[in-house]
């Protein structure tokens, strides 16, 4: 990539001496504020996704230590409520955090690898004015907060690779902890962080400080969560939702295979297997268009006809004293074991009917919840209106349209960016362009590619993919996709201008100075 290392001791000093950077920051802040004002005129109330939003608010109201979803966002809601119950303030705070973290990411890239004036200007404007940002910030959901923390996490990886310090290492561990508490998707983050720290050239004391601080903080949170689950359900688990999700994923494959006789499977699964087989028999001969599980979605997780929910109701019988959340969470370990059993014994159907469709969804993630305003409902649960102290639970927007049309283009844009990013990365490797970059630039490119690949693998195996889960991937790969294109175009131009100058290539590598 045609990037030049900016000579400066630190980011603060660089800003003081770079008029262009200061101008762009001021312009960016102005555009960010204007975008939010326009957006809030169109959508005065926050967007909601049942049951997620309701559960987050209820956990915040009760100040729970564990919940169906990771507890961090509910704690965030409770903290914000100490300042105000205004829904506009909540959305503004989520939006401001996300935009600020995006600026941190983009200007850190400019600090380490300077992509040229106009390329960076275009990248900056297109990134901060991305319509996904205000729309994702408008949800009462962990998406915006988690993406903000993840942007800081990714950016800190760059700084650790280039300029590791004790303060940075400790702050990185704290950011990891916060991300870990907000969403289960952060489960693979510590592995990347520890790998970057241990493989990077730095003092051995810093390496051990980074690895141990991450392990201690995350281990403490994990241990506390497991302990709280044991107190509540008398089961050992970290995430009840994870167990349900794994079983639901497995059933998408099992639905297209020959049923296992209950007497041929482990004793603890027999009753569940009979319920599952009965359900699969009821849908086996339906046409694809009529099958309730024809698309990867939430059918096996939340639909009342799902065999997982049917068995939960059957298992607890006429117990009316135990709260439903305890019943639901208690089933987590059993469903986790059952999901593993089904996947191991039916790997091919699982790949064909869950993994492969999910790979396609990663390539072009469907809009999901982001495609509609409050799923098209006119009213929301009273829990929400009471939390924000609205006069009633009616929701509206200025467009009088529950469909969010601008979001519909992003599955196609995401597909293009994914293709350009990975093909561009392969191209600069083949052309040898990246080998002549500064070491820090090479490491940053490797780091962002590793994050993209890890996110893809985790997303494909974790749950049915939708657009809101891939916002981080969209934001961090977009600047690199543009940079790769710019590098390749300039390399081709240099080659065409001087076709006889064969010594530009050494061992198949194009010298960077000939491009810049």
C-alpha positions in Angstrom: 0.0 0.0 0.0 1.4 3.5 -0.8 1.6 4.6 2.8 4.3 6.7 4.4 5.2 6.5 8.1 4.4 9.7 9.8 7.3 10.9 11.9 6.0 11.9 15.4 6.6 10.8 19.0 3.0 10.5 19.9 -0.6 11.1 18.5 -1.1 14.3 20.6 2.1 15.8 19.2 1.2 14.8 15.7 -2.2 16.6 16.0 -0.5 19.8 17.2 1.7 19.8 14.1 -0.7 18.6 11.5 -3.1 21.3 10.3 -4.9 18.8 8.0 -5.7 16.4 10.8 -7.0 19.2 13.0 -9.2 20.5 10.2 -10.6 17.1 9.5 -11.4 16.4 13.1 -13.3 19.7 13.4 -15.2 19.0 10.1 -15.9 15.5 11.3 -17.4 16.6 14.6 -19.6 19.2 12.9 -20.9 16.6 10.4 -21.5 14.1 13.2 -23.6 16.5 15.1 -25.6 17.6 12.0 -26.2 14.0 11.1 -27.6 13.2 14.5 -29.9 16.2 14.5 -31.4 15.3 11.1 -31.7 11.6 12.2 -33.5 12.5 15.4 -36.0 14.7 13.6 -36.8 11.6 11.4 -36.8 9.1 14.3 -37.6 10.8 17.6 -37.9 7.6 19.5 -35.4 4.7 19.9 -35.7 1.5 17.9 -36.4 -1.8 19.7 -35.9 -5.4 19.1 -38.0 -7.8 21.2 -37.2 -9.7 23.2 -33.6 -8.3 23.5 -34.5 -4.7 24.3 -37.1 -5.6 26.9 -34.8 -8.1 28.6 -32.0 -5.5 28.8 -34.2 -2.9 30.3 -35.8 -5.4 32.8 -32.3 -6.6 33.9 -31.3 -2.9 34.3 -34.4 -2.2 36.4 -33.8 -5.2 38.7 -30.0 -4.6 38.7 -29.4 -8.2 37.9 -25.9 -9.8 37.9 -26.7 -12.3 35.1 -29.3 -12.4 32.4 -30.2 -14.2 29.2 -27.8 -11.9 27.3 -24.4 -10.6 28.6 -25.1 -8.3 31.5 -22.8 -5.4 30.5 -25.3 -3.4 28.5 -27.9 -3.6 31.2 -25.4 -2.1 33.6 -24.7 0.6 31.0 -28.4 1.4 30.9 -28.6 1.6 34.7 -25.6 3.9 34.8 -27.1 6.2 32.2 -30.4 6.2 34.1 -28.6 7.7 37.1 -28.1 10.8 34.9 -31.4 10.9 33.0 -34.2 8.7 31.7 -34.3 10.5 28.4 -34.2 8.1 25.4 -32.7 10.9 23.3 -29.8 11.2 25.6 -29.2 7.4 25.6 -29.2 7.3 21.8 -27.0 10.4 21.6 -24.5 8.9 24.0 -24.3 5.6 22.1 -24.0 7.5 18.8 -21.3 9.8 20.2 -19.3 6.9 21.6 -19.4 5.0 18.3 -18.4 8.0 16.2 -15.6 9.0 18.6 -14.2 5.4 18.6 -14.4 5.4 14.8 -12.4 8.6 14.6 -9.9 7.1 17.0 -9.6 4.1 14.7 -9.3 6.2 11.5 -6.8 8.8 12.7 -4.7 6.1 14.3 -4.5 4.5 10.8 -3.5 7.9 9.4 -0.9 8.2 12.1 0.8 4.9 11.3 0.1 4.4 7.6 -0.7 7.6 5.7 -3.0 6.8 2.8 -2.7 10.2 1.0 -4.9 13.3 1.4 -7.9 12.6 -0.8 -8.1 8.9 -0.1 -8.2 9.6 3.6 -10.7 12.4 3.2 -13.0 10.2 1.3 -12.6 7.3 3.7 -13.3 9.6 6.7 -16.4 11.2 5.3 -17.9 8.0 4.0 -17.2 6.3 7.4 -18.6 8.9 9.8 -21.6 9.6 7.6 -22.5 5.9 7.2 -26.2 5.6 7.8 -25.7 2.4 9.7 -24.1 4.3 12.6 -27.1 6.5 13.7 -29.5 3.6 13.0 -27.5 1.1 15.1 -27.1 3.7 17.8 -30.9 4.2 17.9 -31.5 0.7 19.2 -31.9 -0.1 22.8 -29.4 -2.9 22.3 -25.8 -3.7 23.0 -24.8 -3.4 19.3 -23.6 0.2 19.3 -21.8 0.0 22.7 -20.1 -3.3 21.7 -19.0 -2.0 18.3 -17.5 1.1 20.1 -15.5 -1.1 22.5 -14.5 -3.3 19.6 -13.2 -0.4 17.6 -11.0 0.7 20.6 -9.8 -2.9 21.0 -8.8 -3.2 17.3 -7.1 0.2 17.4 -5.2 -0.7 20.5 -3.8 -3.7 18.7 -2.2 -1.3 16.2 -0.7 0.7 19.0 0.6 -2.4 20.9 2.2 -3.6 17.6 3.9 -0.2 17.1 4.4 1.4 20.5 3.7 -0.9 23.4 3.6 0.7 26.9 2.7 -0.5 30.3 -0.3 1.9 30.5 -1.5 0.8 27.1 -1.3 -2.9 28.0 -3.3 -2.4 31.1 -5.9 -0.2 29.4 -6.2 -2.8 26.7 -7.1 -5.5 29.3 -9.8 -3.2 30.7 -11.3 -2.6 27.3 -11.3 -6.4 26.7 -13.1 -6.9 30.0 -15.8 -4.3 29.1 -16.3 -5.9 25.7 -16.5 -9.3 27.3 -19.3 -8.1 29.7 -21.3 -6.5 26.9 -21.6 -9.4 24.3 -20.6 -13.0 24.1 -19.2 -12.3 20.6 -16.0 -11.0 22.3 -15.1 -14.6 23.3 -12.4 -14.8 20.6 -10.9 -11.3 21.4 -8.6 -12.4 24.2 -7.0 -15.1 22.0 -6.0 -12.4 19.4 -4.9 -10.0 22.0 -2.6 -12.5 23.8 -1.2 -13.7 20.5 -0.4 -10.1 19.4 1.2 -9.3 22.8 3.3 -12.5 23.0 4.4 -12.5 19.3 5.3 -8.8 19.3 8.8 -7.5 19.9 8.6 -5.9 23.3 10.0 -6.4 26.8 9.3 -9.8 28.3 7.9 -8.0 31.4 5.3 -6.2 29.2 4.3 -9.5 27.6 3.7 -11.2 30.9 1.9 -8.1 32.2 -0.4 -8.1 29.2 -1.2 -11.8 29.2 -1.7 -12.1 33.0 -3.8 -9.0 33.3 -6.1 -10.2 30.5 -6.4 -13.7 32.1 -7.0 -12.4 35.6 -9.6 -9.8 34.6 -11.6 -12.1 32.3 -11.1 -15.1 34.5 -12.5 -13.2 37.5 -15.6 -12.1 35.5 -16.1 -15.6 34.1 -15.8 -17.1 37.5 -18.3 -14.7 39.0 -20.8 -15.3 36.2 -20.5 -19.1 36.6 -20.9 -18.7 40.4 -24.1 -16.6 39.9 -25.5 -19.2 37.5 -24.8 -21.9 40.1 -26.6 -19.9 42.8 -29.6 -19.3 40.6 -30.0 -22.6 38.7 -27.7 -25.1 40.5 -25.9 -25.7 37.2 -22.4 -24.9 36.0 -22.4 -22.7 32.9 -21.1 -19.4 31.6 -24.0 -18.6 29.2 -27.4 -20.2 29.2 -28.1 -18.5 25.9 -25.0 -20.2 24.4 -26.5 -23.6 25.2 -29.8 -22.8 23.7 -28.2 -21.3 20.6 -25.9 -24.3 20.0 -28.9 -26.7 20.2 -30.9 -24.5 17.9 -28.1 -24.3 15.4 -27.7 -28.1 15.4 -31.4 -28.6 14.7 -31.2 -26.8 11.4 -29.0 -29.7 10.2 -30.8 -32.5 12.0 -34.1 -31.4 10.4 -32.8 -32.8 7.1 -31.4 -36.1 8.2 -32.8 -39.5 9.3 -34.0 -39.2 12.9 -32.1 -41.0 15.6 -34.1 -43.5 17.6 -34.4 -42.4 21.2 -33.1 -45.8 22.5 -29.9 -45.4 20.5 -28.7 -42.1 22.2 -27.5 -41.3 25.7 -30.1 -41.6 28.4 -30.1 -37.9 29.4 -31.2 -37.0 25.8 -34.0 -39.6 25.3 -37.0 -37.5 26.4 -35.8 -34.5 24.5 -35.1 -36.7 21.4 -38.7 -37.9 21.4 -39.9 -34.3 21.3 -37.4 -33.4 18.6 -38.3 -36.4 16.4 -42.0 -35.7 16.7 -41.5 -32.1 15.6 -39.3 -33.2 12.7 -41.9 -35.7 11.5 -44.5 -32.9 11.5 -42.5 -30.7 9.1 -40.5 -33.4 7.1 -42.9 -33.6 4.2 -43.7 -29.9 3.9 -42.5 -28.0 0.9 -39.5 -25.8 1.4 -41.6 -22.6 1.1 -43.9 -23.8 3.9 -41.3 -25.1 6.3 -41.0 -22.9 9.4 -37.2 -23.5 9.4 -36.6 -22.7 5.7 -34.4 -19.8 6.6 -31.7 -19.5 9.2 -33.4 -17.3 11.8 -34.7 -17.6 15.4 -37.3 -20.3 14.8 -35.6 -23.1 16.9 -34.6 -20.5 19.5 -37.8 -18.5 20.2 -40.8 -19.9 18.4 -43.3 -21.5 20.7 -43.5 -24.5 18.4 -39.7 -25.1 18.7 -39.0 -28.6 20.2 -36.6 -26.9 22.6 -39.3 -24.7 24.1 -41.9 -27.5 24.0 -39.5 -29.8 25.9 -38.8 -27.0 28.4 -42.5 -26.6 29.1 -42.9 -30.4 29.3 -39.9 -30.8 31.6 -41.1 -28.3 34.2 -44.7 -29.6 34.0 -47.1 -27.9 36.3 -44.4 -26.0 38.3 -45.9 -22.6 38.8 -43.6 -21.4 41.5 -40.3 -21.3 39.6 -39.8 -18.1 37.5 -39.6 -18.7 33.8 -36.1 -17.2 33.5 -34.8 -19.8 35.9 -36.5 -22.6 34.0 -35.1 -21.3 30.8 -31.5 -20.8 32.1 -31.5 -24.2 33.8 -31.9 -25.9 30.4 -28.7 -24.3 29.1 -26.2 -27.0 30.0 -28.5 -29.9 28.7 -29.1 -28.1 25.4 -25.4 -27.3 25.0 -24.5 -31.0 25.4 -27.4 -32.1 23.1 -26.3 -29.6 20.4 -22.7 -30.9 20.5 -24.0 -34.5 20.3 -26.2 -33.8 17.3 -23.4 -31.9 15.4 -20.8 -34.6 16.0 -23.1 -37.4 14.8 -24.6 -35.5 11.9 -21.7 -33.2 10.6 -22.6 -33.2 6.9 -26.3 -32.0 7.3 -25.1 -29.4 9.9 -22.6 -28.1 7.4 -25.0 -28.1 4.5 -28.0 -26.6 6.3 -26.4 -24.3 8.8 -22.7 -23.5 8.2 -22.9 -23.1 4.4 -26.0 -20.8 4.5 -24.4 -18.8 7.3 -21.2 -18.4 5.1 -23.5 -16.9 2.5 -25.1 -14.6 5.1 -21.6 -13.4 6.2 -20.8 -12.5 2.6 -24.1 -10.5 2.3 -25.7 -10.2 5.8 -29.5 -9.7 5.7 -30.8 -6.6 7.4 -32.7 -8.5 10.1 -33.9 -6.2 12.9 -32.3 -3.2 11.2 -34.7 -3.3 8.3 -37.8 -2.3 10.3 -38.6 0.3 12.9 -39.7 -1.6 16.1 -40.5 -4.6 13.8 -43.5 -2.7 12.4 -45.3 -2.6 15.7 -47.3 0.5 16.8 -46.9 -0.2 20.4 -44.1 -1.4 22.7 -44.0 -3.3 25.9 -45.0 -1.1 28.9 -41.6 -1.9 30.4 -40.0 0.4 27.9 -42.4 3.3 28.3 -42.0 3.2 32.1 -38.2 3.0 31.9 -38.0 6.1 29.7 -41.1 7.7 31.3 -43.0 8.2 28.1 -46.6 9.3 28.4 -47.7 6.2 26.5 -46.2 3.2 24.7 -47.1 4.3 21.1 -44.1 4.6 18.7 -43.9 6.6 15.5 -41.5 8.3 13.1 -41.7 11.2 10.7 -41.8 8.9 7.6 -44.9 7.0 8.8 -43.2 4.0 7.3 -42.0 1.1 9.4 -39.5 0.0 6.8 -36.1 1.6 7.0 -35.3 1.8 3.3 -31.7 3.1 3.4 -30.6 0.0 5.2 -31.6 -2.3 2.3 -28.5 -1.3 0.3 -26.0 -2.4 2.9 -26.1 -6.2 2.3 -24.9 -5.5 -1.2 -22.3 -3.0 0.0 -21.1 -5.5 2.6 -20.7 -8.2 -0.1 -18.7 -5.8 -2.3 -16.4 -4.7 0.6 -15.8 -8.3 1.7 -14.8 -9.3 -1.8 -12.6 -6.2 -2.4 -10.9 -6.6 1.0 -9.9 -10.2 0.7 -9.1 -10.1 -3.0 -7.1 -6.9 -2.4 -5.2 -8.4 0.4 -4.3 -11.5 -1.7 -3.3 -9.2 -4.6 -0.8 -7.1 -2.6 0.7 -10.3 -1.4 1.0 -11.8 -4.9 2.4 -8.5 -6.3 4.8 -8.3 -3.4 3.7 -4.7 -2.5 3.2 -5.4 1.2 6.7 -6.8 1.6 8.3 -3.4 1.0 6.1 -1.7 3.6 7.3 -0.6 7.0 7.2 -3.4 9.5 4.5 -1.6 11.5 2.4 -1.3 8.4 2.8 -5.0 7.6 1.9 -5.9 11.1 -1.2 -3.8 11.1 -2.4 -5.3 7.8 -1.8 -8.8 9.2 -3.7 -7.8 12.4 -6.8 -6.5 10.6 -6.9 -9.5 8.4 -6.6 -11.8 11.4 -9.5 -10.0 13.1 -11.6 -10.2 9.9 -10.9 -14.0 9.6 -11.5 -14.7 13.3 -14.8 -12.7 13.1 -15.9 -14.7 10.1 -15.2 -18.0 11.7 -16.8 -17.1 15.0 -19.9 -15.5 13.3 -20.5 -18.5 11.0 -20.4 -21.0 13.8 -22.1 -18.9 16.5 -25.5 -18.0 15.3 -27.5 -17.0 12.2 -25.8 -13.8 10.9 -27.5 -10.5 10.3 -26.3 -7.0 9.4 -26.0 -5.6 12.9 -23.6 -8.3 14.0 -21.2 -7.3 11.2 -21.0 -3.6 11.7 -17.5 -3.8 13.2 -16.3 -5.9 10.2 -17.8 -3.3 7.8 -16.2 -0.4 9.5 -12.7 -1.8 9.9 -12.4 -3.4 6.4 -13.7 -0.4 4.5 -10.6 1.8 4.8 -8.3 -1.1 4.0 -10.4 -2.1 0.9 -10.0 1.4 -0.5 -6.3 1.4 0.4 -5.8 -2.0 -1.4 -7.5 -0.7 -4.5 -5.4 2.5 -4.5 -2.2 0.5 -4.1 -3.0 -1.9 -6.9 -4.0 0.8 -9.3 -0.8 2.8 -8.7 1.3 -0.4 -9.1 -0.4 -1.1 -12.4 0.2 2.5 -13.6 3.9 2.3 -12.7 4.3 -1.0 -14.5 2.6 0.5 -17.7 4.7 3.7 -17.6 8.0 1.8 -17.4 7.5 -1.6 -18.9 11.1 -2.0 -19.8 12.5 -1.1 -16.4 12.6 -4.7 -15.3 14.8 -3.9 -12.3 11.8 -2.4 -10.5 10.9 -5.9 -9.6 13.2 -7.9 -7.3 12.2 -11.5 -6.7 8.7 -10.7 -8.0 8.3 -7.8 -5.6 7.3 -4.3 -6.7 9.3 -1.6 -4.9 7.1 0.8 -2.9 9.2 3.8 -3.8 8.3 3.3 -7.5 4.6 3.5 -6.6 4.8 6.6 -4.3 
